[in-house]
Amino acid sequence: MSRLGFLSRGELVIELRELTCEVCRIGAPQATQDEIDDFMPQIPEWEIVVVAGEKRLVRTYQFKNFREALSFTNKVGEVAETAGHHPAILTEWGKVTVSWWTHKIKGLHLNDFVMAAKTDRLI
């Protein structure tokens, strides 16, 4: 069983998008590589990038125009506000880039994977 309460790979599938964010405090453990390997198949369009030494989940969504991109940005903002966990969002003509990571622990936490899955549900 992983530190986050999930059985190891293939033994139990937990739908990330059905979970809610938990309060994350300074010093909370970052997601382990095994946990990341378990979570990534549920958010296959996302990639992990390292910015300033911190792992982040990043995905760029494509849209027909700025109005659609802005509408999506507002939906992400509403979901983030409800969860109390906020991403970096870059809105441009025809695309929106969303980055999730946990500032308090300077890396990835279960919350980031949950919110990435919830973000995918918005399209």
C-alpha positions in Angstrom: 0.0 0.0 0.0 1.3 3.4 -0.9 1.9 6.1 1.7 -1.3 7.9 0.4 -3.5 4.9 1.2 -3.7 3.3 -2.3 -2.9 -0.3 -3.0 0.1 -0.7 -5.2 -0.2 -0.8 -8.9 -2.9 -2.9 -10.5 -4.5 -4.0 -7.1 -7.0 -1.2 -6.8 -8.0 1.6 -9.0 -9.1 4.8 -7.3 -10.7 7.4 -9.6 -8.7 10.5 -9.0 -11.5 12.7 -10.3 -13.8 11.4 -7.6 -11.5 12.4 -4.7 -11.4 15.7 -3.0 -8.3 17.7 -2.0 -7.0 17.3 1.5 -5.4 20.1 3.5 -1.7 20.0 2.7 0.6 21.5 5.2 4.3 22.5 5.0 6.3 19.4 5.5 3.7 17.0 4.0 5.4 14.3 2.0 5.6 14.7 -1.8 4.2 12.0 -4.0 6.7 9.1 -4.4 7.7 7.8 -7.9 5.6 4.7 -7.3 2.6 6.9 -6.6 3.3 9.1 -9.6 3.5 5.9 -11.7 0.1 4.8 -10.3 -1.6 8.2 -11.0 -0.3 9.2 -14.4 -2.4 6.6 -16.4 -5.5 8.5 -15.3 -4.2 11.8 -16.6 -2.3 10.6 -19.8 -2.3 14.0 -21.5 -0.4 15.6 -18.6 3.3 15.8 -18.3 5.6 16.3 -15.4 8.0 19.2 -15.9 10.6 20.6 -13.5 10.6 24.3 -12.9 13.0 25.9 -10.5 13.7 22.4 -9.1 10.0 21.6 -8.4 8.0 19.0 -10.2 4.7 20.2 -11.8 1.9 18.7 -13.7 1.4 20.6 -17.0 -1.1 20.3 -19.8 -2.0 22.7 -22.7 -5.6 22.5 -23.9 -6.5 23.7 -27.5 -9.5 25.8 -28.3 -11.0 27.4 -31.4 -10.6 31.0 -30.2 -9.9 33.2 -27.2 -13.5 33.2 -26.0 -13.5 29.4 -25.6 -10.1 29.5 -23.9 -11.3 32.2 -21.5 -14.4 30.3 -20.7 -12.3 27.2 -19.9 -10.0 29.3 -17.7 -13.0 30.5 -15.7 -14.2 26.9 -15.2 -10.8 25.9 -14.0 -10.8 28.8 -11.6 -14.2 27.8 -10.2 -13.1 24.2 -9.6 -9.8 25.5 -8.0 -11.6 27.9 -5.7 -14.1 25.2 -4.6 -11.2 22.9 -3.8 -9.0 25.5 -2.2 -6.1 24.5 -4.4 -5.0 26.9 -7.2 -3.0 26.3 -10.4 -0.9 28.6 -12.6 -3.0 29.3 -15.7 -1.8 30.8 -18.9 -4.7 31.8 -21.2 -3.8 32.7 -24.8 -5.6 32.9 -28.1 -6.8 29.3 -28.7 -5.0 27.6 -25.8 -4.8 27.4 -22.1 -1.8 25.9 -20.2 -2.6 24.7 -16.7 0.1 23.8 -14.1 -0.6 22.1 -10.9 1.9 21.7 -8.0 1.8 22.2 -4.3 3.6 25.4 -3.3 3.8 24.5 0.4 5.9 21.3 -0.3 7.5 22.6 -3.5 6.5 19.6 -5.6 3.7 17.1 -6.3 1.1 15.9 -3.9 -2.0 13.7 -4.4 -4.0 17.0 -4.6 -2.3 17.9 -7.8 -3.2 14.7 -9.5 -6.8 15.0 -8.3 -7.1 18.5 -9.6 -5.5 17.5 -13.0 -8.2 14.8 -13.3 -10.9 17.3 -12.4 -9.5 19.8 -14.9 -9.8 17.2 -17.7 -13.5 16.7 -16.9 -14.1 20.4 -17.8 -13.5 19.9 -21.5 
